[in-house]
Amino acid sequence: MPRRKLDPLPTVAFHILLALANDELHGYAIMRGVEEQTEGRMRLGPGTLYGSLKTMLEAGLIEELDERPDEENSTERRRYYRLTAAGRKRAQLEAEKLVDLVRLARTKRILRGLHV
């Protein structure tokens, strides 16, 4: 069986899903959102962002909107994206997996202190 592109879910894809969790965003806003939520530790270039968006669209984790939320206020043609139910579920599963890893790291005394 061929390996799926999003299995396991790449970190970039997870951050994009998180950026879209509460908002419908265009590409540049997603890039800014990822940078903000990682406090500058992750910056997506256009190639990485749009390559990831394409793969995530094909996998049904996100969808492109037909109507643009701020089309009246903008002269640019921007593509807006939103999370699908499958994308929200995948983000939830990924977050649960990370929680389990943090628990394991604590039991192994790898992670101590104020983390999670």
Phi and psi in degrees as GROMACS dihedral restraints (atoms count N, CA, C in turn):
[ dihedral_restraints ]
;  ai    aj    ak    al  type     phi  dphi    fc
    3     4     5     6     1   -69.2    20    10
    4     5     6     7     1   146.8    20    10
    6     7     8     9     1   -74.4    20    10
    7     8     9    10     1   132.5    20    10
    9    10    11    12     1   -77.0    20    10
   10    11    12    13     1   146.4    20    10
   12    13    14    15     1   -62.0    20    10
   13    14    15    16     1   -29.7    20    10
   15    16    17    18     1  -107.2    20    10
   16    17    18    19     1    24.3    20    10
   18    19    20    21     1  -130.9    20    10
   19    20    21    22     1   104.5    20    10
   21    22    23    24     1   -74.7    20    10
   22    23    24    25     1   162.4    20    10
   24    25    26    27     1   -70.2    20    10
   25    26    27    28     1   120.1    20    10
   27    28    29    30     1   -64.2    20    10
   28    29    30    31     1   150.5    20    10
   30    31    32    33     1   -55.1    20    10
   31    32    33    34     1   -42.1    20    10
   33    34    35    36     1   -59.6    20    10
   34    35    36    37     1   -45.2    20    10
   36    37    38    39     1   -63.0    20    10
   37    38    39    40     1   -40.4    20    10
   39    40    41    42     1   -62.3    20    10
   40    41    42    43     1   -42.9    20    10
   42    43    44    45     1   -65.7    20    10
   43    44    45    46     1   -35.8    20    10
   45    46    47    48     1   -65.4    20    10
   46    47    48    49     1   -43.5    20    10
   48    49    50    51     1   -59.8    20    10
   49    50    51    52     1   -41.9    20    10
   51    52    53    54     1   -65.3    20    10
   52    53    54    55     1   -39.0    20    10
   54    55    56    57     1   -63.4    20    10
   55    56    57    58     1   -32.9    20    10
   57    58    59    60     1   -91.1    20    10
   58    59    60    61     1     0.4    20    10
   60    61    62    63     1   -60.4    20    10
   61    62    63    64     1   -34.2    20    10
   63    64    65    66     1  -121.0    20    10
   64    65    66    67     1     6.1    20    10
   66    67    68    69     1  -152.7    20    10
   67    68    69    70     1   153.2    20    10
   69    70    71    72     1   -94.3    20    10
   70    71    72    73     1   123.1    20    10
   72    73    74    75     1  -131.3    20    10
   73    74    75    76     1   154.0    20    10
   75    76    77    78     1   -91.0    20    10
   76    77    78    79     1   170.7    20    10
   78    79    80    81     1   -53.4    20    10
   79    80    81    82     1   -49.4    20    10
   81    82    83    84     1   -64.1    20    10
   82    83    84    85     1   -37.7    20    10
   84    85    86    87     1   -66.4    20    10
   85    86    87    88     1   -34.4    20    10
   87    88    89    90     1   -64.0    20    10
   88    89    90    91     1   -45.2    20    10
   90    91    92    93     1   -58.1    20    10
   91    92    93    94     1   -46.2    20    10
   93    94    95    96     1   -64.3    20    10
   94    95    96    97     1   -41.1    20    10
   96    97    98    99     1   -61.6    20    10
   97    98    99   100     1   -43.9    20    10
   99   100   101   102     1   -63.8    20    10
  100   101   102   103     1   -43.5    20    10
  102   103   104   105     1   -61.9    20    10
  103   104   105   106     1   -42.5    20    10
  105   106   107   108     1   -67.0    20    10
  106   107   108   109     1   -45.3    20    10
  108   109   110   111     1   -70.8    20    10
  109   110   111   112     1   -17.7    20    10
  111   112   113   114     1  -102.9    20    10
  112   113   114   115     1     8.4    20    10
  114   115   116   117     1    52.3    20    10
  115   116   117   118     1    41.6    20    10
  117   118   119   120     1    83.0    20    10
  118   119   120   121     1     0.0    20    10
  120   121   122   123     1   -74.6    20    10
  121   122   123   124     1   -22.3    20    10
  123   124   125   126     1  -128.8    20    10
  124   125   126   127     1   123.2    20    10
  126   127   128   129     1  -123.6    20    10
  127   128   129   130     1   123.5    20    10
  129   130   131   132     1   -93.9    20    10
  130   131   132   133     1   130.6    20    10
  132   133   134   135     1   -84.0    20    10
  133   134   135   136     1   165.6    20    10
  135   136   137   138     1   -58.4    20    10
  136   137   138   139     1   -39.9    20    10
  138   139   140   141     1   -62.8    20    10
  139   140   141   142     1   -45.3    20    10
  141   142   143   144     1   -65.1    20    10
  142   143   144   145     1   -46.1    20    10
  144   145   146   147     1   -61.1    20    10
  145   146   147   148     1   -55.3    20    10
  147   148   149   150     1   -72.3    20    10
  148   149   150   151     1   -28.7    20    10
  150   151   152   153     1   -65.0    20    10
  151   152   153   154     1   -43.0    20    10
  153   154   155   156     1   -66.7    20    10
  154   155   156   157     1   -43.1    20    10
  156   157   158   159     1   -59.8    20    10
  157   158   159   160     1   -41.7    20    10
  159   160   161   162     1   -60.8    20    10
  160   161   162   163     1   -47.3    20    10
  162   163   164   165     1   -63.6    20    10
  163   164   165   166     1   -40.6    20    10
  165   166   167   168     1   -70.4    20    10
  166   167   168   169     1   -34.3    20    10
  168   169   170   171     1   -62.4    20    10
  169   170   171   172     1   -47.0    20    10
  171   172   173   174     1   -61.9    20    10
  172   173   174   175     1   -32.7    20    10
  174   175   176   177     1   -84.0    20    10
  175   176   177   178     1    -7.1    20    10
  177   178   179   180     1    78.6    20    10
  178   179   180   181     1    17.9    20    10
  180   181   182   183     1   -82.7    20    10
  181   182   183   184     1   -27.0    20    10
  183   184   185   186     1  -135.5    20    10
  184   185   186   187     1   166.5    20    10
  186   187   188   189     1  -140.3    20    10
  187   188   189   190     1   152.1    20    10
  189   190   191   192     1   -88.2    20    10
  190   191   192   193     1   137.9    20    10
  192   193   194   195     1   -80.3    20    10
  193   194   195   196     1   143.5    20    10
  195   196   197   198     1   -77.0    20    10
  196   197   198   199     1   -38.4    20    10
  198   199   200   201     1  -103.8    20    10
  199   200   201   202     1   139.1    20    10
  201   202   203   204     1   -96.0    20    10
  202   203   204   205     1   129.8    20    10
  204   205   206   207     1   -57.8    20    10
  205   206   207   208     1   -36.1    20    10
  207   208   209   210     1  -119.4    20    10
  208   209   210   211     1    32.5    20    10
  210   211   212   213     1   -58.7    20    10
  211   212   213   214     1   -35.0    20    10
  213   214   215   216     1   -66.3    20    10
  214   215   216   217     1   -32.4    20    10
  216   217   218   219     1   -92.2    20    10
  217   218   219   220     1     2.3    20    10
  219   220   221   222     1  -129.2    20    10
  220   221   222   223     1   139.9    20    10
  222   223   224   225     1   -91.7    20    10
  223   224   225   226     1   -11.6    20    10
  225   226   227   228     1   -88.4    20    10
  226   227   228   229     1   149.5    20    10
  228   229   230   231     1   -89.9    20    10
  229   230   231   232     1   104.6    20    10
  231   232   233   234     1  -109.9    20    10
  232   233   234   235     1   142.7    20    10
  234   235   236   237     1   -95.6    20    10
  235   236   237   238     1   128.2    20    10
  237   238   239   240     1  -105.6    20    10
  238   239   240   241     1   145.7    20    10
  240   241   242   243     1  -127.1    20    10
  241   242   243   244     1   153.7    20    10
  243   244   245   246     1  -143.2    20    10
  244   245   246   247     1   158.9    20    10
  246   247   248   249     1   -72.3    20    10
  247   248   249   250     1   141.0    20    10
  249   250   251   252     1   -93.4    20    10
  250   251   252   253     1   172.4    20    10
  252   253   254   255     1   -60.5    20    10
  253   254   255   256     1   -39.5    20    10
  255   256   257   258     1   -65.4    20    10
  256   257   258   259     1   -37.1    20    10
  258   259   260   261     1   -66.9    20    10
  259   260   261   262     1   -41.0    20    10
  261   262   263   264     1   -63.8    20    10
  262   263   264   265     1   -43.1    20    10
  264   265   266   267     1   -63.6    20    10
  265   266   267   268     1   -42.3    20    10
  267   268   269   270     1   -64.8    20    10
  268   269   270   271     1   -40.1    20    10
  270   271   272   273     1   -63.9    20    10
  271   272   273   274     1   -40.8    20    10
  273   274   275   276     1   -62.4    20    10
  274   275   276   277     1   -46.0    20    10
  276   277   278   279     1   -62.0    20    10
  277   278   279   280     1   -40.1    20    10
  279   280   281   282     1   -65.2    20    10
  280   281   282   283     1   -42.6    20    10
  282   283   284   285     1   -63.3    20    10
  283   284   285   286     1   -41.6    20    10
  285   286   287   288     1   -63.9    20    10
  286   287   288   289     1   -38.3    20    10
  288   289   290   291     1   -62.9    20    10
  289   290   291   292     1   -41.4    20    10
  291   292   293   294     1   -67.1    20    10
  292   293   294   295     1   -38.0    20    10
  294   295   296   297     1   -60.7    20    10
  295   296   297   298     1   -43.4    20    10
  297   298   299   300     1   -61.5    20    10
  298   299   300   301     1   -39.4    20    10
  300   301   302   303     1   -66.2    20    10
  301   302   303   304     1   -38.8    20    10
  303   304   305   306     1   -65.1    20    10
  304   305   306   307     1   -42.4    20    10
  306   307   308   309     1   -58.3    20    10
  307   308   309   310     1   -45.7    20    10
  309   310   311   312     1   -62.2    20    10
  310   311   312   313     1   -42.8    20    10
  312   313   314   315     1   -61.4    20    10
  313   314   315   316     1   -37.1    20    10
  315   316   317   318     1   -67.4    20    10
  316   317   318   319     1   -43.1    20    10
  318   319   320   321     1   -65.5    20    10
  319   320   321   322     1   -27.7    20    10
  321   322   323   324     1   -88.6    20    10
  322   323   324   325     1     3.1    20    10
  324   325   326   327     1    59.9    20    10
  325   326   327   328     1    32.9    20    10
  327   328   329   330     1   -88.8    20    10
  328   329   330   331     1   -34.0    20    10
  330   331   332   333     1  -121.6    20    10
  331   332   333   334     1   123.9    20    10
  333   334   335   336     1  -134.2    20    10
  334   335   336   337     1   168.0    20    10
  336   337   338   339     1    94.0    20    10
  337   338   339   340     1  -145.1    20    10
  339   340   341   342     1   -84.5    20    10
  340   341   342   343     1    -0.3    20    10
  342   343   344   345     1   -66.1    20    10
  343   344   345   346     1   130.9    20    10
